[in-house]
Amino acid sequence: MKYAVRYYTKTGNTMRLAEAIAKELGVEPLPISVPVTEQVDILFLGNSYYAFNIDPEVKAFVGSLDRSKVGKIVNFGSAAMLNSTYKKVKVEADKVGIPMDDKEFHCKGEFKGIHRGRPNADDIKAAVEFVKQYK
Ligand SMILES: Cc1cc2nc3c(=O)[nH]c(=O)nc-3n(C[C@H](O)[C@H](O)[C@H](O)COP(=O)(O)O)c2cc1C
């Protein structure tokens, strides 16, 4: 299996999840500014909610993906209040014809003092456990 990990972060939370996930998979965690040029079975895509939506850069990144290069997307991320960006990402993935795994990893993410310290050590551990099923 070949993997890639890309993330978008504003305050570092998604980056921390991406680092743990990528380490478990033995690949580099890279920001979405780095295009996916190699053939991968699974692209782990980290992203979050900002003002009730995913960032336009994340939409553009998914839109730029080549379906002949990416087997499927596994979504991961955190948010302060909302539960999952899955549906938002899927709208973009559907446009380029790349399937999204039914499963995703989501946890609380600190925002303005709410959920302080999250993702915390337990969240990171849970993210690593989540990834193991794809190995
Ligand atoms: C500008 C901004 C807007 C946000 N808006 C939302 C929101 O609408 N709903 C929500 O659940 N969380 C919201 N959050 C919280 C983030 O989703 C949460 O802090 C997440 O962990 C941030 O990940 P990051 O550090 O990788 O950017 C917002 C955070 C920021 C910085």
The ligand as an ORCA input file, in Angstrom:
! r2SCAN-3c Opt
* xyz 0 1
  C     -11.006     31.260     12.108
  C     -11.563     30.009     12.760
  C     -12.909     29.684     12.574
  C     -13.435     28.505     13.162
  N     -14.756     28.166     12.957
  C     -15.239     26.994     13.456
  C     -16.578     26.557     13.186
  O     -17.343     27.201     12.474
  N     -17.012     25.392     13.755
  C     -16.192     24.623     14.543
  O     -16.634     23.578     15.010
  N     -14.922     24.993     14.801
  C     -14.432     26.159     14.275
  N     -13.130     26.536     14.516
  C     -12.295     25.655     15.339
  C     -11.355     24.807     14.517
  O     -12.057     23.957     13.637
  C     -10.504     23.987     15.471
  O      -9.821     24.869     16.345
  C      -9.517     23.125     14.726
  O      -8.879     22.275     15.666
  C      -8.489     23.996     14.017
  O      -7.548     23.204     13.356
  P      -6.170     23.840     12.900
  O      -5.424     24.270     14.154
  O      -5.496     22.749     12.182
  O      -6.486     25.003     12.017
  C     -12.601     27.690     13.965
  C     -11.240     28.045     14.131
  C     -10.714     29.176     13.551
  C      -9.273     29.508     13.759
*
